[in-house]
Amino acid sequence: MGGFDVGHLWKDGRVTPDEILAALDEQQREVALAQGPVVVYAGAGSGKTRAITHRIAYRALAGTLRPEQTLALTFTARAAGEMRSRLRTLGVEGVQARTFHAAALRQLTYFWPKHTRTELPRLSPSKARHLSVALRRNGLRDAPAVLQDVASEIEWAKVNQVSHEDYILRAKDRTVRSDLGADVIQQLYADYDEIKTNDGAMDFEDVLLLAKALLEEAPALLNELRAQYRSFVVDEYQDISAIQQQLLDIWIGDGEDICAVGDINQTIYSFAGADPKFFMDFPKKFPQALLLRLSTNYRSTPEIVHLANQINKRSGSALELHAVRPKGSAVQYQEFADEEDEASGVSDRIKVLTSSEVALDQIAVLYRTNAQSAALERSLASAGIPFAVRNGEGFFHHPKVREALRLLRAANRSAGEGEVPDRVREVLEVLGWRHESPPDALGAGRDEWEMLNALYRMSGSFDDFDALIQELEDRSQHSHAPLRNAVTLASLHSVKGMEWAHVFLVGANEGLIPISLAKEPAQIEEERRLFYVGITRAKESLTISWGNRSRQSSRFLREIGIGGEIKSASTVSLAVCKSCGKPLKNGVERKRSRCSECPLDVSEELFEALRAWRYDRAKIADVPAFVIFTDATLEAIAALRPKNNQELLTISGIGARKLEDYGVEVLAIVALNGAN
């Protein structure tokens, strides 16, 4: 990205400084050549990792930097590993490329015994064990969502160096990620630290706090450290927290050999303590700093880059991306009746892509909340499209969904009357879910509510409680994600730094993007940046869709004339009933091409023959029946009685892959049972 490969320039295993520069574009070359403090405003897809690694390599080969005295800092182990790998490819060894936590832990491991004459507290991989004790001590359940939300609050407090005593005061100025009161969290915070310390343990935030305290207390150790590290590079600087900035200041001292690289437009982790003000204030800290920009986007087509710039302009961003790739296809905007219909539309579009020999691992479906994956997982599984949920277990493996399924099974065994959604609602309320009362706080508790709410919405597609239970059990048992060649399902927060050829950004409606809990202007702007991150993951094609009862697109789209009262030329019209012309309300109706009031003229004999064939096929393949074809698709086949492949392909739920796998058999069954 951003230039050409230098591999062919190697001579005797090394490249020259001039050859390093020749591999860069003009802006990247400025980054490599800059001396003293440098701040780089790097746009999405602009080749910042290339610029950083080539800067280090150029200076190392030119003799203005010693690799073993260089500390390159980033925020994920994956990014640090990629940096080390690229530097090795450029012939540079010895650079310490680490996360802030890894660098601080390495220093503690070396200096702590030397200074304190005691053993360093052991690192606890999770807060769960000690926090569970604190919760039980205070008479509270240690449910996973409660643990996660309280842990998030403790992490925020620690990275901002908020003491137990000051927590309540400081928490007033932010959205707390828990429904527990600030006074309760304050007590849990104090108890957690006491329990952890008595157990001789430390958590990841303690690593930073202890490293800072140790170096401030021991000038001799600090001088030793500063003698070791003379040059610093910080990637993703916009994500730095208060404690990380203070630790960095200690490491640097009076030095000025620092290169800060970041993108304010990708600040999306403020809930975890990230504060972009440190990146914005870098020129104030170093008045002599050279300000550079990386604005050439090598990742995306001009159409995608144009949309990203439009979204950014509303936030007053000073960095405009410039596309260099050839012109591509227009960004597609699609409006659907609901989430099920939207998921079905995405599956249909993915089938079109794969029929054109697009690899599944080049496709991603992105969403704002984890609960949104429910409809997508169902639709992709029904279409026989392999998928993998990034950084998660997927909707049907979520602990709360599995707990709900156990209760639903029990309810199904007992006598019960009423509509399916009403019965499901009664069961979910046993788990503390209330449809009318979503939690006011963002966090795991809200995620659980969204998961159960998605389950409740799903139940509206079923007239029979047994059928719902069977569907949920089938999905739960057969939704294990393959490791290779699968469509990626991912939340927007989990995809920074990633890219795919084809991206579907779903749920772009008001209330999801921005999330309904975002009330303050700063929160709305972070939601805008999150949307921007999603848009800039796409390389070749981008489809943005929304589907709910109001069918109102996100304000971020309406601001630029897309959705709402203004219809884009590329907006897809709603599917309508082939009999009466009414809009189709859900995925089942869409597959049948008929609304519920216009039943298909289904041949019962043919339908039962198809069901029997599907049962045998599913048993042989060891998959649930819906993976072969859903009932809605079988009904459509039994009604339309196709005579050839072309007619089969007109039926929703049948694409090129299923035609190849089952077409001959289906047509034979239709013929044997009386074709049209």
N, C-alpha and C positions, 0 to 999 in steps of 0.2 A: 504494500500500500504506500503510495506517495513516493514514487521513484522506481528504479529498477533494482533487481537483485544483484548483490555484489559477489555472489559465489563464483562467477566465472572470472573475477578479477584476481583471485588468489594466486600468489606466486610464492612457492615454497611455504605454503601454509599461512601466509600473512598478506595483508593488504597495506597499501601506503595511505598516509593521511589524505593525499589528493584524491585517491580512489574512493575513500570514504565519502568525501564531499561530493564527488561526481555522482554518487548514488542518491542524492537528495534533491528536492526541488528548492527553489530560491528561498522560500520562507524557512524550510527545515535547515538549510545551510546557514542561515543567520543564527538559528538556535545553536548549531554546532560550533560556530565561530565566536559567539558572544563570551566575553570575559566578565568576571565579577558577578554581583548579584543579578539574576535574570528572572523575569516573570513572563511566562508564556501562556497566553490565552488560546487554548487549543480547542477548536470546534470538533463536533462529532465526525468521525471518519476521516480526520485530517492527518493521520499517521503520526500521532504524538509519541507512541512507543518507539517507532522507528527513529524519530527525531531525538528522543532521549538517549537511546542506546548508541546511535551514531555520534551524538555529542560526546558521550563518555569514551567511545572508541577512538574518535578523532583526537581528543585531548590526550588520551593515553599514548597513542602512537606518535603524537607531536611532542610529547614530553612535558605538557603543561598540567598533567594530572597523573598521580600514581594510583593505579587500580586498588592496591591494598589499603590505601588511605581514603577510599571513596565509599560512602554509604548511600545507597539508592533505596528510598523508602516508598512503599505503596501500601494498599489496604487489603489486599487478598493474597493468599499464598499462590494462587494461580497466576496472578499478575507478576509477582516476584519471580516465580519460576520461569515465566516467559521472558522476563528481562534477562535473567541469567543465561538462558538458552541462546537468546539473540546475541548477547555479548560474546559467548563462546564461539558462535558462528563467525563473528567478526575478529576472532583471534585474541580476545581480551579475557584474561583470567584474573581472579583475585578480588573483583568488586563484590562488596557485601550488598546484595539486593535482598531486602527483607521487608516484612511488614513492621509497623511500629512495635507491635507486641513482641514479635520474634526478636527484634533488635534489643528491646529493653530486657527481655528474659535472658538473652545471651549475656548482657552486661551484669545483670543481677547474679546469674549463676557463677560468674567469675569474681565479681567484686564483693558480694555479700559475705561469704565466709571469711574473706580476707580482712574485711573491716569489722564485722560484728563478732567474729569467732564463734558463730552459731550456724546451725544448719538452715538453709533457705526453706521457708514454708513450701510444702508441696503444692503444685498447681492442680486445682480442682477443675476437671473438664467441663463441669456444669454446676450451676447454682442449685439445681433441683434438690439434692440430698439435704443440704443445710437449710434451704428455704422451706422444705417440707416440715422439718422439725419446728421452725419458727411459726409456720402457719398453724400446726397442731397445738403448739404452746398457747396460741391465742384463740383456740377454739374454732379454727377455720378449716374448711376442706382443702386438701392439697390437690385439687383437680388440675389437670394439665394446663387448661386455659388460665386459671388463677396463678399457677406457678410462672407461666410465661409472661403474663402481664406485670406481675409484681417484680419479676427479674428485670424486665425492661425498664421499670421505674428506677430500680436500684442502679442499673447500669448508667442511666441518664444522670442520676445524682452524682455518681462517682466520677464520671468523665468531666462533669462540670464542677467537681469538688464541692458539692453541696453536702454539708454535714447532716447527721440525724436531726440535730436541733433546728437547722434552718430549712429543712425540707418543706414543711407546710407553707412557709412564707414564699419560697421560690416556686412551689408548685402552682400557686395562684396565677402565675403569668403564662401558663402553658396548658395544652390539652393533655390531661393525664390518661395513660393507656390502661386504665383499670376502673371498674365501677366501685371499688373499695374507696372509702373516704381517705383523704390525705392524712388524717390522724392515724388511721389504721396502718397505712403504708409506712408512715414514719416509725411506728412501733415495730413493724415487721423488719424494716431496714436495720434498726438498732439490734434487734434480736438476731437477725441473720449474721451480722458482722460479729457479734459476740460468740455465737455457736461456731462459726467458721474459724475464728481465731483460736478458740479453745481446742479445736480439732487439729491445729497446726497446719491449716490450709490457707491458700490465697486463691482469689479468682483472677480473671483476665484483667479487670480494671485495677486490681491491686498491683499487678505487674508494673503498670505505668506509674502508679502512685508511689510504690516503694522505690522504683528506680529514680524517680525525681527526688524523693526525700533523701535517699542515700547519696546521690551526687551533690546535693546542696549541703549535706552534712560533712562530706569528706572532700575537701579541696584537692588533696593529693591524688585521690582516685579520679577526680574530674580532670585534672591536668594530664593524667595518664591517658584518659579516654580522648581528650582533645588532641593529644599528640598522635593518636592512632588515626583519627578521622579528620581530614582537612577539607574534603570536598563533599558536598551534599546535593542530591537530586531528590525532589519530592514529587511524585506523580499523584494525580487526583487530589490536588491540594484543597479543592473546595470541600472535601469531605473531612477535613481535619477537625478535631475536637479541641476544647480548651486545654485539657491535660496533655494532649499530644503536641499542641503548639508550645506549651511551656517546656515540655521535655526537649523539643527540638531547639528552643532558644538556649537551653542549658548545654546541649551538645555543641552548638555552633559557637557560643560565646561571642567574642569580638570578630570572628571570622566573617568573610563576605563571599566565600566561594559556594554559593547556593543557587540552584536552578529550581524554581517553583513552577509546576505545570498543572493546569486545571481548566475547568469549564464551568462557570457559574450557572450556565443553562442546564447543567446536569446535577445540580444539588438536590437530592431527593431523600436524604437520610437525616433530616433535622431531628426526627423523633429519637434517633440514637445518639444525639449529641453533636452531629456534624454542624459546623457553623461557617458559612461562606465568608463571614466578615474578615477572617484571618487572611484569606486569599485576596479579598478586595483591598485590605489594608497593607498588603505587602509593600507597595510603593511608598507608603508612609514610614514603614519600619526601615526600608532601605531607599532613601530618597534618590540615591545615585543609580538605582536599579534600571536596567535596560528593559523596556516593555516591548514584547514581540507577539505576533499573532500567527496562528496556523489556521487559515480559513479555507483552504482548498479541500473540498470533500471528495475523496477517492472512492467512497463506498457506494453511494447511491446515485440513481439517475437524476437528471435535472428536475424532473417532475416532483420527485420525493423531496429533494433539497429545497425546492420552491415552497412547498407546503411547510417544511420545517422552519424556514425563514418567516413565513407568514405568522405562524404560531408564536415565534420568538419576538416579533416586532411589538406585539401587544404588551410584552413585559419590559419593553424599553431596552432590549439587548443591543449592545454595541457591536457584537460580533455577527457578521452576516456570512453565511457559508457560500462558497462558489463551487459549482459542480463542474467536473471535467469529463465525466463519462458521456457517451453518446446519448442522444435523446431516446427515451424509453416509452413505456405505456403510461397513460394517464392514471393518476391515483383514482381508485374506484370507491364510491360511497354507496352503501346499501342500507336501505331501511326495511325492517321486518316487523311483523306483528308482535312477536314475543321472542324470548330467549331460545325456545325450542325451534322456532322457525329460523332464527338466526343461525343456530348451530347446524341445522339441516342444510341451510344455504352455504355455509362454510365447507361442510363435507362435500357437497356437490361440486363446489369450485375446486377443492383439493383433488377430487377424482379427475376433473378436466386437466389439471396440471400433471398428475401422474400419468395420464394417458398420453401426454406429450413427452414422456420419459424424464420428467423432473424427479430427482431423488427426494424421498420423503424427508431425509435429514436436512434438506434445504428449505423446509417449510416450517413456519412457526405460527402459532395462534397465541396472541397476547391479551391479557385481561387485567382489570384493576384489582379484583378480589379473588381469593382462592375458590370461593363458592361458585364462581362463574364457570369453573371447569366441569361442573356436574352435567349440564346439558351438552357440552362439547364431548365429554367422554362417552356419553350415551350415543350421540349421533355418529361419532367416528367408529365406535365399536360396531354399531349396526351396519355401517357402510364397509366394514372389514378393513378399515384403515389403521395400521399400527400407530400408536402414539406413546410418548413418554412425558411424564409430568416433571418439569425441572424443579429441583430442590424441594420435592414434596412427595407425599405418598399417594396423591390423587384423591379425588372426592370420595370414591367408594371405599377407600382404605383409611379415611380420616377416623380417628378414635370415636368422635362424637356420632358420626354417621353409623359406624358399626354398632355402637351402643343403642342407637335408635332402631336399627334393624333387629336387634335381639328383642327389644320390647314390641316391635311390630309383629314379629313371629308369634310372640306370646299372645298378643291381642287377636291374631288370626285364629289361634287354636280355641279361643273362647268365643262364646256366642256374641254377636254384635250386629247392630243394625245402623242404617244411615248411609249417607254419601261417603265415598272413599276419603275425600279431603277432610270431612268432619271427623271421621274415625282417626285419621292420621294426626289431626290437630290435637285430639284428646291424648294420644300417646306422647306427642312431642311436649305437651304441657307438663307431663310427668317429669321430664328432664329440665324443667324450668324455663322452657321456651315460651314466649308470648308473642304472637304475630303482631300485635298492636304496640309492643313495647321493646323495640330494639335498644341495646345498650347505647348510652350516650358517648362512650369512649371508644376510640380506635384501639385495636389490639387483638389478642387471641380470643378474648371473650366475645368481641364483636364478630370475629371470624366464625366462631362456633354458632352464633345466632344466624349468620348468613348461611352456613352449611345446612342447618335445620330448616331454615326458611326455603332454601332451594329444594329440599326434600318435600316440603309441604307443597310448593308450586308444582313439582313434578307429579304429585299425586292427583292433580287436577286433570291429567291426561288419561286417567284410568277409571273405568266404570265398575271394575271388579277388584275387590281387596286381594283375592288370591293372586290375580295377575300382577298386581303391584309388588307383592312379596316375592313372587317368582322372578320378576324382572330385577329387583334389587339384589337378590341372592345370586343370580346369574352374573350381574355386573361385578359384584364383589369378588366372586370366585375367578373371573376370567379377565380382570382388568390389570393384570401384571404387565408392566411396560417392558418391551423388548429393549435390549441394550444398543442395537444398531438399526440404522435405517428406519427411523420412526419420525413422525411429525412431533415437534416439540410443543407442549402446552406450558405456558409460563406466565407468572404475574409480572407486571411491569417493573416492580421493585427488584426482581431477580435477574434482569437481562442486561444491565449496563455492562458495556464492554463486549457484548455478543453481537452477531450479525447473521442474517439468513437471506437467501435470494428472494424468498417470497414470504411476506408477513401479512397476517390477518389480525387487525386490531379490533376486537369485538367489545360490545358494551359501551360504545362511545356516546352514551346518552347522559343527560343531566341526572345527577344523583349518584352516578358511578364515576364519571370523569367530568368535573371534579366530584369526589365522594361527598355525599350529603353532609357528613360530619365536619367538612372543611368550611368554617364560617368566617374566620378572620382573613383579611387581605393577604397576609403572608402565607397562610395555609392554601388559599386559592392559587397563589403563584407557584407554590411547590407542586400542586396538582398539574398546573400548566407545564412545568418542567418535566414531570413524570410522563405526560402525554408526548412531549417533544422527544424524550428518550425512546419511547415506543416507536414513534415515526422514524427515527433515524437508525433503527435496527435493520431496516429493509434495504436491500441492494437493487433488486430488479423490479419488483412489483409490490404495491401496498394496497390493501383493501381495508377500508374503515367502515364499520357497520354499527348499527344500534337497533335495538328491538325491545320495546316494553309497551305497556298499555298506552302511555301518553305519546309514544313514538317521537319524543322531542330529543333532538341530537344535543350533544354537549355544547355549552356556551362557547367553548373554544372553537368549535366549528361554525356556530351561528355568527360569531364575530366576523368571520371571513366569508359569510354568505352561503354556508353549506348547512342544509337541514332547516328545521323550523318552517317558516313561511316561504323561504327561498329554496327552491329545488335545484340541485345541481343537474347538469345535463347527463351526468353519469350515474345519477341515482336510479337504482333498480325499483321498478314499480312492484307493488304487492301482488303476490299470487292470488288468483281469483278462482272461484268454483267454475268448472267447465259447464255445469248445468244451469245455475242461476246467476252467476256473475258476482256473487258476494265475495268479499275478501276472505281468504282462508285464515283461520285463527291460530293454528298450531301445526307442529311438524307432522302429526298423523294425517290431518286434513290435506296438508301439502303433498304428502306421498300419494294419497288417493286422488288428488286433483279434484276433490269434491268436498263440500262442507258437510257437516253432520246432518243437516236437514235434507240433503240430496243423496240418499244412499246409493251405492253402486249396484248395478244389476249383476250381482255375483252368482256364478254357477257354484252352488254348494258342493256338488260332486267334484268339480275341478279343484275347488279350494281345499277340500279334504284330501284329495290325491296329492296336491302340492305340499300340504302339511305333513303327510306321511313320508313323502320323499325327503323333505327337509329334516325330519326327525332322524331318518337313516343316515343322511349326509352328515349331520351334526355329531351323531354317535361315532361315525368312522373318524371324523376329524378331531374328536374330543374337544368340541367347542359348544357353547350354548346355541340354541336354535336361531336366535335373533342375529347371530353373526353371519349365518348363511343368508337369510332374508327375514325381515320383520313381517308380522301379520299384515300390516298395511300394504306392504309390497306384494305379498301373496294375494291379497284381496284385489289389488289393481290388476295383477296378471289374470286372475280368475274372471274379472269383469271385462277386460279388453281382449282377452284370448289372442295374443299376438301370434302371427304366422311366420315371422322371420326376425332376424337380428335387428333390423332397423326399427321394427315396431317394439321390440323388447327394450331398446335403448330409450324410447320415449317415456318409459315408466320410471318415476322417481325412485331411487334406491338401487337402480341398475346402471352401472357404468361399464367401461371397457374391461376392467379386471373381472367383475362378476359375470359379464357376458362370456368372457373366455373360459372361466371356471365352470359355469353352470348353464350357459345358454343352450347347448345342444340338448341336455337332459330336460330342461324346462319346456322347450319347444316340443319335445317328444311327448311329454306328459299332456301338454295342451292338445296336441294332435290326437292322442289316444282317447282323450275325454271330450272330443268334439270341438274343433276350432270354429271360429266365426265363419 
